[in-house]
Amino acid sequence: MTPLERIVLLGVADGALARELIAEVMCSGKAYQLPVAAGLAQIRAHLESVSPVVILLDESALNGAPLEAAVRELTESSSVIVVANPAQQSQMARLVAEGDVEFVARVGEFTRLAASLIERRIRWAERSQVALTLPWSELPANFAEVLRHEINNPLTGILGNAELLLAHREKLPASAAQRLETIVDLAVRLRETIRRISNAWAEDHPQLRSA
């Protein structure tokens, strides 16, 4: 497997915000590729040529499109960090619980939080990157689909239930809450691994992607 490319696709129509986010992300001192797309059409165009580790979607890039539908579409390609008005948070609760989405409320120093979540997602992806030396020819043609369904479906249940319990963390012992956070962390990392293996399979079998 080739080294992980730190590509972060910024879906931001607000130029000043895009510059602020880029500055925050680059503060880490690591090398990132940070293409900017001002709307959903541009995001889709970028996804035809790059495979970002994470997509940051600011509500300014929606151009009136429904937030939930846009986010669900983008999670087919990558994990997504949504930056939006706090009133949108409840709408995103289920997607956040499923593990592929983070929500950042547009209040206070939200760009710093968004940058830290980007770094965390990339760190998870780097940890989950594995040397893919599997004998692809011996695997069934629908391997990627089976992998996603057989592992991601149970993972969705694990993440959803853990997040529901964490929503009432004030009623839990501190040690229990910490264990639940560990479960969420490990489950999300496993999902990132499944995504990368599935994507590698699709790259080696382009005829199946278009079938």
N, C-alpha and C positions, 0 to 999 in steps of 0.2 A: 504494500500500500504506500502511496506517495505521502509525504508529510502533510499534515493538516494545513490547509490554506485558511488563514484568519480573515475570511471575507464576511463583512458585516454590511448588509444592504439597508440603507437608511431611507425609509419611505417618509419623506418630510417635504412639504410644500413651502414651509416657512424657511427662507434662506438664512435668517439670523439664527433660528433654532438649530438648523443643520450645522452651521459653523460652530455653535456652542457645544453641540453633541460631539462633533469631531474633536474639538479641543479637549473635552473631558476624557474621551476614549484614549486619545494619544498621550494623556498624562501618565499612563501606565508604563510608557517607554517601550512597549512591544510594537512589532510591525503589524499593522492592520491594512487591509484593503477596505476602503469605505466609500463605495459608489453611492450616489444619492439619486433617488427617484422622486419626482414631484407629485406623482399620482399612481393609481393602481395600474394604468396602462403601461407606464414606464417600469413599474415593479415587475409586471409580467414579462416585459421585453428583456429586462436584465436576467430573469430566471431562465430564459432560453439559452443563455451563454455562461452563466456562473451558478455555482452551488454554494450559497452563503451558509455559514454555520448558524447564523441567526439573522432574522429580519426585525428591524425596529420600525413599527408602523405608528406614526403620529396621526392623530385624527385630522390634521390639516391636509393629509394626502388622500382622504376619502372622497372628496368632491361630491358629497351627498350620498355616496354608496352606503348601504347598511353595514355597520361595524362588524357584527357577528358573522355575517356571510363572508365578508372580506377576510377576516381572520381565519375562518375555517378553510377557506381556499388556500391561504398562504401556508397553513400548517401542513399541507400536503408536500411542501418543498422544504420546510425548515421550521425550527422553533421560532416563536414570534414574541416580541416584547411590545405591548400596546401602551402608547402614551396618550391619555385622553382625560377629559373632564371627569372628576370624581363621580359624577352621577352615572357614568357608564360602567362603573366597577361591578355593580350587581349583574349587569348583562353579561359580563365576562366571567362570572364566578364559576360556571360549569366548565368552561374551557380551561381556566386556570387549574381547576381540580384535576383535569385530565392530564396535566403535566407539560403540555407543549407550549403553554402561553403564560407570560408574566404580565401583570398590570401595574403601570406606574401612573399615579394621579398627577395631573398637571397643576401641582401646587408646590410652593416652596422651592427648594433646590432639587427639583425633580430630575434635572439633567445628570446630576451626580449619581443619583440612584439608578437611572437608566444605564449609565456607563458601567456601574458596578455589576448590574445584572448581565450586561453584555459580556463582561470579563468572566463572570461565573459560568455562563453558558458555554463559552469557548473553553474554559477549564474542564468542564464536564466532557465536552466533545473530545478534547485531547486525551483525557483519561480513558475514554471508551474506545479510542482508535485502536484497532487490533490488526495484526498482520493477517491478511486474508489469503491463506494458502490452501483453502478448501478445494477439493477436486470438483469444480463446478460441473463437469460433464456427467458426474454420477448423481447429480441432484435433479429432482423433477422440475419441469418447465415452470410450474407455478410456485417455485420455492419461495420467492420474495413475498407473494401474497399470503402463503401459508404461514410464513414467519411472522408477518405483521398480525394476522388474525389470531394465531395460536398464542402469541406472547403479549401483543399490545392490548388485546381485549381484557385479559385478566389484570394487566397492569393498570388499565383505566379504572377498574374496580378498586384495586389497592390504593391508587392515588386518591380517588374520589372519597373513599371512606376515611383515609388518613387525614385528608384536608377537612372533612366534616368534623372529625374529632378535634383537630387543631383549632377549629373555629370556636371551640369552647375550652380553650386551654386554661382559662382562669379557674376552671373547676377541676383541673387535672393536677396531679403532683408534678413538680418540675422535671423529675426524672422520666415520667411517662411522656410528657410533651417533647422532651429531647429525643426519646426513642422514636416517636412518631415523625419528627423532623428527619431523623436518619433514614426511616423507611421511605419518606418522600424523596430524599436526596438520592438514595440508591435506585429507586424505581425510575426516576427521571434519567439517571445515568444509563440504566439498562435500556430505556427507550431510545436514547441517543445512539447506543451501540446497534440496536436493531435497525434504526434508520440508516446508519452508515453501511451496514452489511447489505441491506436491501438495495440501497443506491448503487453499491458496488456490483451487485448481481445485475441490476438493470443496465449498468454501463457495459457489462460484458455480454449482455443479451439484448442489444438495441432492437432486434426484430420483435421481441416480446413486448417491448414498451409501446410499439405502434400497432400491435395486434388487436 
